[in-house]
């Protein structure tokens, strides 16, 4: 494999073999690479330019590489259906954020990075509507967002004291475009199915929550 990287590096005239190794490793560990994230610009350009070569490396691991040049990110997606078990609270919150992303997209509410901004009141309103349960408290929500940052689907941005009421609104959530890829097709249909069910709280049934999700399988473990 190193010989292949060496050949590509020599042909590129601007990358070293270790750059290709690092790119493959980062795709496997980080899953999503955004061009505009700190320190990722060169890495993204390498992935975009040598997408086919990197895909050949990832295929034996059951991973498919997808590059989105419109929104400037690359995502490595598992090709098999069942992945590491995920607590149902995380699954439900992720799907609610996905719905908020779609709602924001309908009004062209994107920033320059194709993200949709969501404040806590908006999140709480939709979360209660969808789940018939209460949105997790700020401390727990903050911890859940750390998972989403690692998955490349959302990030938190602190609200400074001179912008609104930072006590009631300590941060906003930037929902990232790769949420469409990571959660997979049919996610909103599953969310609608929960709402059209028996009216029970989806957060109270950890077995059902996200059980059919292509990329996330819930457990009874607390988030």
C-alpha positions in Angstrom: 0.0 0.0 0.0 2.9 2.4 0.8 4.2 1.9 -2.7 0.8 3.0 -4.1 0.9 6.1 -1.9 4.4 6.8 -3.0 3.4 6.6 -6.7 0.5 8.9 -6.1 2.7 11.3 -4.1 5.3 11.5 -6.9 2.6 12.1 -9.5 0.9 14.8 -7.4 4.0 16.9 -6.9 2.5 18.4 -3.8 1.7 15.5 -1.4 3.8 13.0 0.4 3.0 9.3 0.9 2.4 9.9 4.5 -0.3 12.5 3.6 -2.3 9.7 1.9 -1.9 7.4 4.8 -3.1 10.1 7.2 -6.1 10.9 5.0 -7.2 7.2 5.0 -6.7 7.1 8.8 -8.7 10.3 9.4 -11.6 9.1 7.3 -11.7 5.9 9.3 -11.5 7.6 12.7 -13.3 10.9 12.1 -15.9 9.7 9.5 -16.5 13.3 8.3 -13.9 15.8 7.0 -15.1 19.3 6.4 -12.8 21.5 4.3 -13.5 24.6 6.4 -12.8 23.0 9.8 -9.5 24.1 11.4 -6.5 22.4 9.8 -8.6 20.3 7.3 -8.3 22.3 4.1 -5.3 20.4 2.6 -6.6 17.1 3.9 -10.0 17.7 2.2 -8.4 18.7 -1.1 -6.3 15.5 -1.1 -9.5 13.4 -0.4 -11.4 15.2 -3.1 -8.7 14.9 -5.7 -7.9 11.2 -5.0 -11.3 10.0 -4.0 -11.1 6.8 -6.2 -7.7 5.8 -4.8 -8.9 6.2 -1.2 -12.1 4.4 -2.0 -10.1 1.3 -3.0 -8.3 1.4 0.4 -11.5 1.8 2.4 -13.6 -0.9 0.6 -12.0 -3.9 2.3 -13.0 -2.4 5.7 -16.7 -2.2 4.6 -16.5 1.6 4.2 -17.8 3.7 1.3 -16.3 7.1 0.6 -18.6 9.9 -0.5 -17.3 13.4 -1.4 -19.7 16.3 -1.5 -18.0 19.1 -3.5 -21.0 21.4 -3.3 -20.8 21.6 0.5 -17.1 20.8 0.8 -17.0 17.7 3.0 -16.1 14.0 2.7 -17.8 11.2 4.6 -16.8 7.6 5.2 -20.0 5.5 5.5 -20.2 1.9 6.7 -21.7 -0.4 4.1 -23.2 -2.9 6.5 -26.4 -2.1 8.3 -25.7 -2.8 12.0 -23.1 -0.6 13.7 -22.0 0.2 17.2 -25.0 0.3 19.5 -26.2 3.9 20.2 -28.3 5.0 23.2 -31.9 5.7 22.1 -31.8 9.3 23.4 -28.9 10.1 21.0 -30.8 8.4 18.2 -33.9 10.4 18.8 -32.2 13.7 19.2 -30.1 13.2 16.1 -33.3 12.5 14.1 -35.0 15.6 15.5 -31.9 17.6 14.4 -32.2 16.1 11.0 -35.8 17.3 10.8 -34.8 20.7 11.8 -32.1 20.7 9.1 -34.8 19.9 6.5 -37.1 22.6 7.8 -34.3 25.1 7.7 -33.3 24.0 4.2 -36.9 24.7 3.0 -36.3 28.4 3.9 -32.8 28.4 2.6 -31.5 29.1 6.1 -28.0 27.9 5.4 -24.8 29.7 6.5 -21.7 29.7 4.2 -20.9 26.2 5.4 -24.3 24.8 4.5 -25.1 24.5 8.2 -28.5 25.3 9.8 -28.5 27.2 13.1 -30.9 26.0 15.8 -31.6 27.7 19.1 -32.7 25.8 22.2 -36.4 27.0 22.2 -36.8 25.8 18.6 -35.2 22.4 19.5 -37.3 22.0 22.6 -40.5 22.8 20.7 -39.9 20.2 18.0 -38.5 17.6 20.4 -41.6 17.7 22.6 -43.8 17.6 19.5 -42.0 14.5 18.1 -41.3 12.5 21.3 -44.0 13.6 23.7 -41.1 13.9 26.2 -39.0 16.6 27.7 -35.8 17.8 26.0 -32.7 16.7 28.1 -31.4 19.4 30.5 -28.6 21.7 29.2 -25.8 19.7 30.9 -26.9 16.4 29.4 -27.7 18.0 26.0 -24.2 19.5 26.0 -22.7 16.0 26.5 -24.9 14.6 23.7 -23.6 17.3 21.4 -20.1 16.1 22.0 -21.0 12.8 20.4 -22.6 14.6 17.5 -19.5 16.7 17.0 -17.4 13.5 16.7 -19.9 12.1 14.2 -19.7 15.3 12.2 -23.4 16.0 12.3 -23.7 19.0 14.7 -21.6 21.4 16.7 -22.3 23.8 19.5 -21.5 27.5 19.4 -21.4 29.4 22.7 -23.6 32.5 23.1 -21.6 35.4 24.4 -23.0 37.5 27.2 -23.5 40.5 24.9 -25.7 38.6 22.5 -29.2 37.9 24.0 -29.6 36.1 27.3 -26.6 33.8 27.6 -28.0 32.3 30.8 -31.2 31.0 29.2 -29.5 30.4 25.8 -25.9 29.3 26.6 -25.3 28.0 23.1 -26.8 27.4 19.7 -26.5 24.3 17.7 -25.1 24.3 14.1 -26.6 21.3 12.3 -24.0 20.2 9.7 -24.8 19.0 6.2 -23.3 15.5 6.6 -26.2 14.7 8.9 -28.0 13.7 5.7 -25.3 11.1 4.9 -24.6 9.8 8.4 -28.3 9.2 9.4 -29.1 7.7 6.0 -32.1 7.7 3.8 -35.5 7.1 5.3 -34.6 8.7 8.7 -37.4 11.2 8.5 -39.9 8.5 7.5 -39.0 6.6 10.8 -39.5 9.8 12.7 -43.0 10.3 11.1 -43.8 6.7 11.9 -43.1 7.4 15.6 -45.4 10.4 15.6 -48.2 8.4 13.8 -48.0 5.6 16.3 -49.9 5.1 19.5 -48.9 8.5 21.0 -46.4 7.0 23.4 -43.1 8.7 24.2 -40.4 7.4 21.9 -37.9 8.1 24.5 -39.5 5.6 26.8 -39.1 2.7 24.4 -35.4 2.2 23.8 -36.0 -0.9 21.7 -38.1 0.8 19.1 -36.2 4.1 19.0 -34.1 3.9 15.8 -34.2 0.1 15.6 -34.5 0.3 11.8 -31.9 3.1 11.4 -29.3 2.2 8.8 -26.4 3.6 10.7 -27.4 3.7 14.4 -28.7 0.9 16.6 -30.1 1.9 20.0 -29.5 0.3 23.4 -31.0 0.6 26.8 -28.0 2.4 28.0 -28.6 6.0 29.2 -27.2 8.7 26.9 
